[in-house]
Amino acid sequence: MNFVPKISLSACFCLVAGSLMTTKLSQPQSTLAKSLTSTSTNAPYFKVLESTEIPPYLTNCPSNGLCSRLPPDCMTCNTNYSCVYGKTATFDCKVKPYVHCVDENNHEQENFTINMTCQFCWQLATSDYVCTNSTNCMTVSCPRQRYNATCTVRDHIHCLGNRVFPKMLYCNWTGGYKWSTALALSITLGGFGADRFYLGQWREGLGKLFSFGGLGIWTLIDVLLIGVGYVGPADGSLYI
């Protein structure tokens, strides 16, 4: 006769509940232990990344030169609100990161002062900035055409405001045509329309060719018009 031990229902419930509690409590402990182990073997969580990228302005900044001679892109200056337009004023400046410069005693410094004229960049003389050109406008039109240009201040010039600015300029481009050549062709071969063909005005050139220069009238008129600069290249450019 086999003896089968009797276990009460309450005892079974306690065993099952105890095993579940043991499993649930063991999981956080193992996870915590694992996290501590992985943290101790890896690098710290807060890690400062060192950037090896060179700032674009640094290529234009001379090393160990005078701070007052640095290009404007190499420094940051405070605006002097008390300066008078057109007068020389002093501005407090600081070099940008990674820029090294010295004073008159060859001592490295970060903060320095510069003297410059109190005026905005778009108020500079035309020789102090470079502007884009346009080949889509007519230089011989009346009134003379203007175009929207983008101007950039030269590196050694200091000024207030944006160093790149828009400006309306007169159309002044050239296609390589010489005034002296056009005048010489008008005097010698103007009856055959050579001057008009040279300037790219082939319709007028054909008219002069088939009319024999208007029996000299067209030749005389073109000599006068080209001589005073009224007749120019067909592309709308200026003479050289």
KAGIWO-V861229 format. One record per residue. RES is the residue in three letters. SS is DSSP state (H for helix, E for strand, L for the rest). OMEGA is omega in degrees with one decimal (* if undefined). NEAR is the number of other C-alpha atoms within 12 Angstrom. Layout:
BEGIN
RES;SS;OMEGA;NEAR / RES;SS;OMEGA;NEAR
END
This chain:
BEGIN
MET;L;-178.9;3 / ASN;L;179.6;4 / PHE;L;179.6;5 / VAL;L;-178.7;6 / PRO;L;-179.9;6 / LYS;L;178.4;9 / ILE;L;-176.8;11 / SER;L;-179.4;10 / LEU;H;179.9;10 / SER;H;179.4;11 / ALA;H;178.2;12 / CYS;H;-179.2;13 / PHE;H;179.2;13 / CYS;H;179.0;14 / LEU;H;-179.3;15 / VAL;H;179.6;14 / ALA;H;179.4;14 / GLY;H;179.2;14 / SER;H;178.7;14 / LEU;H;179.3;14 / MET;H;178.6;14 / THR;H;179.9;14 / THR;H;-178.8;14 / LYS;H;179.7;14 / LEU;H;-177.4;14 / SER;H;-177.1;14 / GLN;H;177.7;14 / PRO;H;-179.5;14 / GLN;H;179.8;14 / SER;H;178.7;14 / THR;H;178.9;14 / LEU;H;179.4;14 / ALA;H;-179.9;14 / LYS;H;-179.9;14 / SER;H;177.6;14 / LEU;H;179.6;14 / THR;H;-178.6;13 / SER;H;179.6;14 / THR;H;-177.5;14 / SER;H;-177.5;12 / THR;H;-179.4;11 / ASN;L;178.3;12 / ALA;L;178.6;11 / PRO;L;-176.5;11 / TYR;L;179.0;11 / PHE;L;-176.5;8 / LYS;L;179.5;8 / VAL;L;179.8;8 / LEU;L;178.2;8 / GLU;L;-178.5;7 / SER;L;178.6;7 / THR;L;-179.0;7 / GLU;L;-179.4;10 / ILE;L;177.6;13 / PRO;L;-176.5;16 / PRO;H;-178.4;14 / TYR;H;-173.5;21 / LEU;H;-179.6;22 / THR;H;179.8;14 / ASN;H;-176.4;18 / CYS;L;177.8;29 / PRO;L;-177.3;24 / SER;L;175.5;20 / ASN;L;173.5;23 / GLY;E;178.7;23 / LEU;E;-179.1;28 / CYS;H;-178.9;35 / SER;H;-179.8;35 / ARG;H;-179.3;29 / LEU;L;172.9;35 / PRO;L;-177.9;33 / PRO;H;-179.5;32 / ASP;H;-177.3;31 / CYS;H;-175.3;34 / MET;E;174.3;33 / THR;E;-174.8;25 / CYS;E;175.0;28 / ASN;L;-179.9;21 / THR;L;177.4;21 / ASN;L;-175.6;25 / TYR;L;-179.4;14 / SER;L;-177.7;13 / CYS;L;-179.4;20 / VAL;L;-176.3;15 / TYR;L;178.2;18 / GLY;L;-179.8;15 / LYS;L;177.4;14 / THR;E;-177.7;18 / ALA;E;179.7;24 / THR;E;-178.9;24 / PHE;E;177.1;27 / ASP;E;-174.8;22 / CYS;E;178.1;29 / LYS;E;-178.9;26 / VAL;E;177.2;37 / LYS;L;-179.4;25 / PRO;L;178.0;18 / TYR;L;177.7;22 / VAL;L;-178.9;32 / HIS;L;178.7;27 / CYS;E;-175.6;31 / VAL;E;176.0;23 / ASP;L;-177.8;21 / GLU;L;178.8;15 / ASN;L;178.8;12 / ASN;L;175.9;13 / HIS;L;-178.3;16 / GLU;E;-179.0;19 / GLN;L;178.4;23 / GLU;L;-179.1;27 / ASN;E;-177.8;25 / PHE;E;179.5;27 / THR;E;175.7;26 / ILE;E;177.0;32 / ASN;E;177.1;21 / MET;E;-179.4;31 / THR;E;-179.0;23 / CYS;L;177.6;26 / GLN;L;178.3;26 / PHE;E;-175.7;25 / CYS;H;-178.0;29 / TRP;H;177.1;27 / GLN;H;-179.1;25 / LEU;L;173.9;28 / ALA;L;-176.2;16 / THR;H;179.7;17 / SER;H;-177.0;15 / ASP;H;177.5;21 / TYR;E;-178.6;27 / VAL;E;-176.5;25 / CYS;E;175.4;27 / THR;L;-179.4;23 / ASN;L;179.8;22 / SER;L;177.5;24 / THR;L;-178.9;22 / ASN;L;-179.0;19 / CYS;L;-178.2;26 / MET;L;-178.9;26 / THR;L;-176.0;31 / VAL;L;179.9;26 / SER;L;178.9;22 / CYS;L;1.5;13 / PRO;L;-177.1;11 / ARG;L;-175.7;17 / GLN;L;172.5;22 / ARG;E;177.9;23 / TYR;E;179.1;23 / ASN;E;-178.8;20 / ALA;E;173.7;22 / THR;E;-173.4;21 / CYS;E;179.9;27 / THR;E;-178.9;27 / VAL;E;177.9;32 / ARG;L;-170.7;22 / ASP;L;-173.9;21 / HIS;L;-177.9;20 / ILE;L;176.6;29 / HIS;L;179.8;39 / CYS;L;-179.6;38 / LEU;E;176.3;30 / GLY;L;-177.4;21 / ASN;L;179.5;19 / ARG;L;174.0;29 / VAL;E;-173.5;22 / PHE;E;176.7;23 / PRO;E;179.1;21 / LYS;E;176.7;23 / MET;E;-177.6;18 / LEU;E;176.1;23 / TYR;E;177.9;27 / CYS;L;-173.2;28 / ASN;L;-178.4;27 / TRP;L;-179.5;27 / THR;E;177.8;25 / GLY;L;177.7;24 / GLY;L;179.5;21 / TYR;L;-179.9;25 / LYS;L;178.2;23 / TRP;H;-178.8;29 / SER;H;179.1;22 / THR;H;179.4;27 / ALA;H;179.5;36 / LEU;H;179.4;34 / ALA;H;177.7;22 / LEU;H;179.8;27 / SER;H;-178.9;36 / ILE;H;-174.0;29 / THR;H;-175.2;20 / LEU;H;-178.3;28 / GLY;H;179.1;38 / GLY;H;178.4;32 / PHE;H;178.1;30 / GLY;L;-177.2;36 / ALA;H;-179.7;32 / ASP;H;178.8;43 / ARG;H;176.5;39 / PHE;H;179.2;28 / TYR;H;-178.9;32 / LEU;L;179.0;34 / GLY;L;179.6;24 / GLN;L;-172.2;22 / TRP;H;178.4;20 / ARG;H;177.5;18 / GLU;H;177.9;28 / GLY;H;177.0;31 / LEU;H;178.3;22 / GLY;H;178.8;22 / LYS;H;-178.3;31 / LEU;H;-176.2;25 / PHE;H;177.1;16 / SER;L;-179.5;19 / PHE;H;177.3;20 / GLY;H;-178.6;30 / GLY;H;-179.2;22 / LEU;H;176.5;16 / GLY;L;-178.0;22 / ILE;H;-179.9;18 / TRP;H;179.9;30 / THR;H;-179.9;35 / LEU;H;-179.7;22 / ILE;H;-178.7;23 / ASP;H;176.9;37 / VAL;H;179.0;32 / LEU;H;-177.0;20 / LEU;H;178.8;21 / ILE;H;-179.2;31 / GLY;H;179.9;25 / VAL;L;177.5;16 / GLY;L;-179.3;23 / TYR;L;177.5;22 / VAL;L;-178.9;32 / GLY;L;179.0;37 / PRO;L;-177.6;33 / ALA;L;-178.9;29 / ASP;L;178.3;25 / GLY;L;-178.7;30 / SER;L;178.5;33 / LEU;E;172.5;29 / TYR;L;174.2;29 / ILE;L;*;17
END
